Amino acid sequence: MKAINELINKYATRQLNEADTRFRIVDTILKETLKWPIDTIDCEKFINGDRADYVLNRKSNTPAIIIESKSSSIYFTLPKNPNSDKNYQKITIEKLMTDENIKNAILQVKDYCENLGCNYASITNGFEWIIFQLNPNNKPWKKLPAFIIRDLKFFRDNYTQAYNLLSYEREVPEVFGCDV
C-alpha cells in the first residue's frame, strides 16, 4: 500500500509523458502491487510493424493480457455513475468508445490482441484503467462490459479485488467476475 500512496501523492498533477507514466506508475502497479514477475512481462513487443507497450504472459508463456499505456496527461472521459461512490464500475465498450482517446487506445490494443491471439486487453493512462475481453463465445465485443478503474486509489482501497482481477496468480483477468 505504501507504493500506491506514494504514486497517488507524487503524481497527482498528472504531468508525465508516456514513457514516465509507464516507468513510474504502470510498472509499479504491475510489479509491486499485482506481483507480475519481470520475466513474464514483455515491453515494447514488436507486432506487425508496431509495438505493444506490455504483454503479460501466463506461466505457459502465452499472452494473458495486453496493456496499452498512454501519457498520464491524456484523460479518458468516463461516463459518470451517479448511483455509486465507488472508484470502479462496469461500462460497455461501446459507450466508452464515444471518447476519442479511449476509442483510439482500445482499437490499438485490440489489434495487438488479435495478432497475438490474446482475449484480454487493458488501456491505461496510469490513473484510469479499462480492462476488457474481446472474444467470449462469439458475442459482439463492443457490447461487452469493461471493468473501469477510475483512479489509483482503487489499488489501495480495493487491494484484494485488484489482485484477484489482474495479478500474475490470476493469469486471466476476472473482468466478468468482479462485483460492481
Backbone bond lengths (Angstrom), bond angles and torsions (degrees), N, CA, C in turn:
res aa  C-N    CA-C-N  psi(-1)  N-CA   C-N-CA  omega(-1)  CA-C   N-CA-C  phi
1 M - - - 1.449 - - 1.524 111.90 -
2 K 1.315 115.32 -28.87 1.454 119.27 -179.58 1.528 110.72 -60.19
3 A 1.332 117.16 -42.52 1.467 120.99 -179.32 1.524 111.07 -62.98
4 I 1.323 117.23 -40.00 1.469 121.06 179.03 1.522 110.52 -66.42
5 N 1.323 117.04 -44.78 1.469 119.99 177.91 1.518 111.20 -59.87
6 E 1.310 117.52 -40.25 1.464 120.95 177.76 1.525 110.90 -62.89
7 L 1.332 116.77 -42.63 1.470 120.05 178.06 1.527 110.90 -61.79
8 I 1.323 116.27 -46.53 1.467 121.33 -178.72 1.524 110.17 -58.84
9 N 1.323 116.75 -46.59 1.464 120.96 -177.29 1.523 113.02 -73.77
10 K 1.310 117.03 -41.22 1.463 121.11 -173.33 1.528 113.76 -75.11
11 Y 1.350 116.89 -33.92 1.458 119.06 -172.62 1.520 113.54 -115.40
12 A 1.317 116.99 26.67 1.465 121.37 -178.46 1.528 112.49 -60.92
13 T 1.316 118.07 -25.16 1.465 120.24 -178.08 1.526 113.10 -77.29
14 R 1.333 116.51 -13.71 1.465 122.28 175.86 1.528 112.40 55.93
15 Q 1.293 116.50 49.15 1.457 121.29 -179.03 1.522 113.32 -112.97
16 L 1.326 117.44 31.91 1.458 120.64 -178.21 1.523 110.71 -97.47
17 N 1.330 116.64 140.61 1.461 119.29 172.74 1.533 108.39 -73.40
18 E 1.336 117.36 177.41 1.465 119.57 -175.68 1.526 112.40 -61.74
19 A 1.317 117.67 -43.94 1.462 120.00 -178.00 1.530 111.11 -62.62
20 D 1.336 117.21 -43.64 1.460 120.32 178.93 1.524 111.72 -69.70
21 T 1.334 117.32 -35.12 1.469 120.21 175.76 1.515 109.17 -59.08
22 R 1.311 115.67 -45.96 1.463 119.70 -179.87 1.521 111.01 -65.13
23 F 1.327 116.46 -51.22 1.459 121.43 -174.23 1.527 112.17 -65.15
24 R 1.325 117.18 -43.59 1.459 120.67 -173.33 1.537 114.24 -89.21
25 I 1.339 116.89 -36.10 1.466 118.92 -174.69 1.524 112.04 -105.05
26 V 1.319 117.10 -60.06 1.471 119.99 -173.63 1.523 110.95 -62.70
27 D 1.326 117.69 -45.25 1.469 120.17 178.26 1.530 111.56 -57.91
28 T 1.317 116.90 -41.57 1.461 120.85 179.42 1.522 110.85 -63.10
29 I 1.325 116.52 -45.32 1.474 120.18 178.82 1.527 110.05 -60.66
30 L 1.333 116.68 -49.16 1.464 120.27 -175.98 1.526 112.45 -65.70
31 K 1.318 117.13 -47.40 1.463 120.37 -173.01 1.522 113.69 -84.11
32 E 1.322 117.38 -45.09 1.459 119.84 -174.18 1.527 113.22 -88.54
33 T 1.315 116.89 -39.25 1.459 119.96 -176.25 1.520 111.98 -87.87
34 L 1.329 116.40 -47.56 1.469 120.96 -175.30 1.525 113.26 -95.43
35 K 1.329 115.85 -3.16 1.474 122.65 171.80 1.530 114.62 61.70
36 W 1.339 117.28 37.70 1.465 119.84 173.77 1.526 108.13 -79.66
37 P 1.334 117.82 121.20 1.472 120.02 177.26 1.534 110.05 -63.58
38 I 1.307 115.62 143.79 1.464 120.94 -178.11 1.525 111.98 -55.17
39 D 1.318 117.74 -38.37 1.466 119.61 -176.23 1.527 113.77 -75.18
40 T 1.341 118.16 -0.82 1.468 120.96 175.23 1.529 111.86 -103.30
41 I 1.322 116.08 -0.09 1.469 121.32 -177.34 1.526 109.35 -109.20
42 D 1.324 115.69 118.90 1.466 120.90 172.16 1.517 107.67 -99.08
43 C 1.330 116.47 122.05 1.461 121.43 177.12 1.518 109.24 -104.22
44 E 1.333 114.53 142.48 1.461 120.31 178.80 1.530 111.46 55.07
45 K 1.318 116.36 43.75 1.467 121.43 -179.40 1.522 109.46 -69.82
46 F 1.314 115.92 125.20 1.466 122.53 -178.37 1.529 109.51 -73.19
47 I 1.340 116.23 122.70 1.470 122.68 -179.32 1.529 108.20 -137.26
48 N 1.309 116.48 109.60 1.473 122.06 175.99 1.528 113.80 46.28
49 G 1.307 117.13 50.48 1.451 121.50 175.76 1.516 114.98 85.19
50 D 1.306 117.91 0.10 1.462 121.47 178.70 1.524 108.60 -128.96
51 R 1.324 117.25 177.27 1.455 120.54 -177.61 1.524 110.84 -130.33
52 A 1.324 115.63 124.18 1.463 121.50 174.34 1.521 108.19 -80.49
53 D 1.312 116.78 134.67 1.465 120.48 -177.93 1.528 111.96 -61.72
54 Y 1.330 116.50 -49.80 1.462 120.55 179.63 1.520 110.14 -139.18
55 V 1.317 115.79 132.83 1.455 121.95 166.63 1.519 105.10 -120.58
56 L 1.334 115.83 113.80 1.460 121.03 179.49 1.519 107.42 -95.05
57 N 1.318 115.83 122.77 1.457 121.40 -173.05 1.524 112.53 -102.14
58 R 1.321 114.26 143.62 1.463 122.18 175.24 1.526 109.21 -69.54
59 K 1.306 114.73 174.47 1.467 120.01 176.32 1.526 110.71 -62.29
60 S 1.337 117.07 -26.07 1.466 121.95 178.15 1.528 112.07 -81.80
61 N 1.327 117.11 4.06 1.465 124.68 179.67 1.535 113.05 66.35
62 T 1.320 117.00 27.16 1.465 121.81 171.71 1.523 107.75 -108.53
63 P 1.335 118.09 151.61 1.468 119.79 -176.55 1.525 113.11 -62.36
64 A 1.326 116.04 128.66 1.468 122.23 174.99 1.522 109.47 -92.20
65 I 1.322 116.62 -43.84 1.464 122.12 -178.88 1.522 108.30 -157.69
66 I 1.328 115.60 145.38 1.461 121.85 176.06 1.522 107.43 -113.23
67 I 1.322 115.67 132.70 1.469 121.28 -177.00 1.525 109.25 -117.90
68 E 1.312 115.08 128.94 1.463 122.19 173.64 1.517 107.30 -105.54
69 S 1.309 115.86 123.29 1.455 121.60 -177.95 1.522 110.00 -106.88
70 K 1.305 115.24 142.13 1.457 122.55 176.80 1.523 109.07 -121.66
71 S 1.309 116.63 168.60 1.448 122.00 176.41 1.523 109.97 -59.14
72 S 1.327 116.85 145.92 1.470 119.86 178.71 1.521 111.24 -64.29
73 S 1.318 117.45 -20.19 1.463 120.32 -179.88 1.534 112.63 -83.16
74 I 1.334 117.56 -6.80 1.468 120.76 174.23 1.516 107.18 -86.69
75 Y 1.305 115.06 113.89 1.456 120.28 -177.04 1.516 110.54 -89.04
76 F 1.315 114.64 138.87 1.458 121.78 171.36 1.528 105.89 -99.20
77 T 1.324 116.58 115.84 1.453 120.13 178.63 1.518 108.18 -82.13
78 L 1.313 114.70 106.82 1.464 121.52 -177.36 1.516 109.99 -98.49
79 P 1.342 116.82 142.41 1.465 119.14 176.16 1.525 110.67 -59.89
80 K 1.315 115.60 141.36 1.462 120.88 178.12 1.520 108.98 -72.84
81 N 1.310 114.94 149.73 1.456 120.94 175.80 1.530 107.64 -121.37
82 P 1.343 117.04 89.94 1.466 119.75 -175.68 1.530 114.10 -67.17
83 N 1.322 117.16 -14.94 1.461 120.52 -177.99 1.519 113.44 -92.49
84 S 1.323 116.72 6.57 1.455 118.16 -175.91 1.523 110.97 -145.86
85 D 1.307 114.61 142.40 1.456 119.78 173.75 1.525 110.57 -103.72
86 K 1.328 116.14 11.89 1.458 121.32 -178.87 1.527 110.34 -76.71
87 N 1.331 115.13 154.87 1.456 120.16 178.22 1.527 111.68 -94.73
88 Y 1.339 115.93 23.68 1.457 121.78 176.12 1.521 108.86 -152.75
89 Q 1.316 116.49 159.62 1.456 121.97 176.49 1.521 109.42 -171.79
90 K 1.318 116.06 175.07 1.456 121.49 173.77 1.524 108.58 -110.13
91 I 1.330 115.37 137.29 1.462 122.92 178.35 1.524 106.34 -141.83
92 T 1.314 117.77 141.92 1.459 118.74 179.51 1.523 110.42 -65.66
93 I 1.297 114.71 147.18 1.467 120.91 178.90 1.523 110.09 -58.20
94 E 1.313 116.15 -39.75 1.462 121.76 -179.97 1.532 111.45 -55.98
95 K 1.326 117.12 -44.42 1.470 120.80 178.60 1.518 111.07 -67.56
96 L 1.317 116.20 -40.31 1.461 119.84 -179.58 1.522 112.06 -63.02
97 M 1.316 116.01 -33.98 1.466 120.50 -175.90 1.523 113.58 -74.37
98 T 1.336 117.71 3.96 1.463 119.40 172.82 1.533 110.82 -75.85
99 D 1.336 116.49 -16.40 1.465 121.45 173.18 1.527 107.94 -90.06
100 E 1.308 117.56 125.73 1.467 122.30 -173.98 1.526 112.78 -62.21
101 N 1.336 118.13 -39.78 1.465 120.27 178.71 1.526 111.29 -63.82
102 I 1.321 115.78 -42.65 1.461 120.50 178.56 1.525 109.82 -66.07
103 K 1.311 116.77 -46.37 1.472 121.55 -178.61 1.530 111.15 -56.69
104 N 1.320 116.34 -49.73 1.469 120.22 -178.66 1.524 111.90 -61.30
105 A 1.319 116.93 -43.11 1.469 120.50 -179.29 1.529 110.95 -68.45
106 I 1.328 117.14 -40.68 1.469 120.39 179.34 1.526 110.05 -63.04
107 L 1.322 117.49 -46.18 1.466 119.93 -179.33 1.527 111.31 -63.94
108 Q 1.318 116.95 -35.97 1.456 121.49 178.42 1.529 110.85 -64.09
109 V 1.338 117.31 -50.68 1.463 120.00 -177.69 1.530 110.91 -71.27
110 K 1.324 117.72 -30.69 1.468 121.29 176.94 1.528 109.84 -61.26
111 D 1.312 116.64 -41.39 1.466 121.12 178.17 1.528 111.04 -62.01
112 Y 1.328 117.26 -43.11 1.461 120.87 176.92 1.522 110.64 -60.81
113 C 1.322 116.12 -44.90 1.468 120.55 -179.34 1.523 111.50 -60.98
114 E 1.319 116.20 -44.29 1.462 119.51 179.84 1.525 111.32 -62.42
115 N 1.322 117.32 -38.84 1.456 120.84 -179.72 1.523 113.07 -71.10
116 L 1.322 117.69 -28.30 1.468 120.92 -179.02 1.527 113.24 -102.14
117 G 1.339 117.28 -2.62 1.455 120.04 -179.36 1.513 112.97 70.04
118 C 1.305 116.71 36.39 1.463 122.54 -179.45 1.529 108.75 -106.04
119 N 1.320 117.60 134.45 1.464 121.61 -176.94 1.523 114.83 -94.58
120 Y 1.328 117.92 -6.04 1.457 120.35 -176.73 1.518 110.41 -123.51
121 A 1.339 113.80 140.96 1.458 119.66 -177.54 1.522 110.04 -142.34
122 S 1.323 114.33 160.11 1.453 120.39 175.21 1.522 108.41 -148.06
123 I 1.320 114.54 147.23 1.457 120.25 169.52 1.520 106.55 -123.40
124 T 1.314 115.49 148.04 1.453 119.66 179.76 1.521 110.61 -154.22
125 N 1.312 114.66 151.67 1.459 121.24 168.89 1.523 108.45 -112.04
126 G 1.325 114.77 19.69 1.460 121.41 -178.12 1.518 112.11 92.46
127 F 1.303 117.17 -34.26 1.461 122.20 -178.38 1.526 111.40 -100.69
128 E 1.317 116.38 -57.43 1.460 120.29 175.51 1.523 108.34 -91.98
129 W 1.331 115.24 142.11 1.457 122.25 178.11 1.518 107.91 -128.78
130 I 1.316 117.22 135.16 1.461 122.73 175.73 1.523 106.14 -123.19
131 I 1.327 116.05 119.91 1.468 121.84 -176.39 1.522 107.53 -118.50
132 F 1.329 116.62 131.61 1.457 118.39 -176.56 1.520 112.00 -149.96
133 Q 1.324 114.01 164.93 1.459 122.51 179.49 1.527 107.98 -110.07
134 L 1.334 115.91 147.45 1.457 119.53 -176.03 1.518 115.20 -103.27
135 N 1.295 119.53 -41.72 1.465 120.86 -169.93 1.524 114.69 -129.02
136 P 1.310 119.08 58.02 1.465 118.23 178.87 1.532 111.40 -88.00
137 N 1.289 116.64 111.59 1.466 122.28 172.81 1.526 114.49 50.74
138 N 1.319 116.26 40.88 1.462 122.65 174.87 1.523 115.00 60.50
139 K 1.305 118.54 25.50 1.459 121.86 174.53 1.528 108.46 -84.14
140 P 1.321 117.99 148.59 1.472 119.68 177.02 1.535 110.43 -60.92
141 W 1.308 117.13 120.52 1.458 120.93 -172.71 1.525 113.23 -62.70
142 K 1.327 118.52 -31.18 1.467 120.30 -179.51 1.526 112.47 -69.26
143 K 1.317 117.05 -20.83 1.469 121.31 -179.63 1.526 112.33 -86.25
144 L 1.328 116.68 -8.29 1.455 121.40 -177.09 1.533 111.14 -79.55
145 P 1.325 116.33 153.43 1.457 118.67 175.61 1.526 111.34 -77.59
146 A 1.299 114.41 145.18 1.464 120.96 170.58 1.521 106.62 -108.92
147 F 1.310 115.60 150.35 1.458 120.33 176.15 1.518 106.83 -93.06
148 I 1.318 116.13 123.23 1.459 122.48 -175.11 1.521 109.69 -107.76
149 I 1.316 115.62 127.00 1.463 121.88 171.47 1.520 105.51 -106.10
150 R 1.314 116.18 117.39 1.468 120.84 -172.12 1.526 114.44 -80.59
151 D 1.327 117.92 -24.30 1.465 119.64 178.86 1.526 110.39 -163.85
152 L 1.310 115.26 169.37 1.461 121.27 -177.21 1.525 113.72 -62.33
153 K 1.309 117.07 -22.31 1.468 120.03 179.69 1.528 111.55 -60.27
154 F 1.324 117.66 -24.30 1.463 120.96 177.37 1.519 110.62 -55.55
155 F 1.324 117.23 -42.64 1.461 121.16 -177.09 1.527 111.88 -68.28
156 R 1.319 116.93 -23.74 1.463 121.83 176.04 1.520 111.32 -89.22
157 D 1.333 116.22 -51.47 1.467 121.64 -173.22 1.526 113.21 -77.26
158 N 1.315 116.85 -22.67 1.463 121.93 -177.89 1.525 109.40 -128.70
159 Y 1.318 115.45 46.14 1.463 120.40 -173.26 1.527 112.73 -55.38
160 T 1.314 118.17 -47.67 1.465 120.36 -177.73 1.520 110.48 -60.74
161 Q 1.306 116.84 -43.78 1.464 120.66 178.65 1.534 110.58 -63.98
162 A 1.321 117.44 -43.16 1.465 120.97 178.16 1.521 110.50 -61.00
163 Y 1.317 116.08 -44.95 1.457 120.64 -179.25 1.529 110.92 -64.39
164 N 1.316 116.51 -44.18 1.459 120.35 179.22 1.526 112.60 -67.76
165 L 1.300 116.51 -25.59 1.462 121.85 -179.74 1.525 112.55 -78.56
166 L 1.319 117.15 -46.25 1.464 120.35 -166.59 1.522 116.79 -130.65
167 S 1.300 119.16 7.19 1.461 118.93 -174.85 1.522 112.67 -73.36
168 Y 1.300 114.81 163.84 1.464 121.47 175.84 1.521 110.35 -60.45
169 E 1.311 117.72 -38.41 1.461 121.21 179.80 1.526 111.84 -62.76
170 R 1.309 116.71 -30.24 1.455 121.65 -179.79 1.529 110.00 -73.21
171 E 1.320 118.01 -40.11 1.466 126.49 179.89 1.516 114.01 68.13
172 V 1.302 119.21 -39.60 1.457 122.04 178.02 1.522 106.84 -124.47
173 P 1.328 117.68 124.06 1.455 119.27 -177.85 1.524 112.50 -57.25
174 E 1.299 115.82 141.37 1.464 121.58 177.63 1.521 108.98 -98.01
175 V 1.319 116.81 58.57 1.455 121.84 -177.53 1.520 111.09 -58.30
176 F 1.298 117.08 -42.62 1.458 120.51 -174.95 1.511 112.27 -88.11
177 G 1.319 117.11 -11.56 1.451 120.07 -179.17 1.510 113.27 -91.68
178 C 1.329 117.49 -5.22 1.461 119.79 -177.88 1.514 110.51 -81.18
179 D 1.314 114.36 132.80 1.446 120.43 179.73 1.521 108.69 -80.52
180 V 1.313 116.66 127.64 1.462 119.45 -179.11 1.502 111.36 -112.93
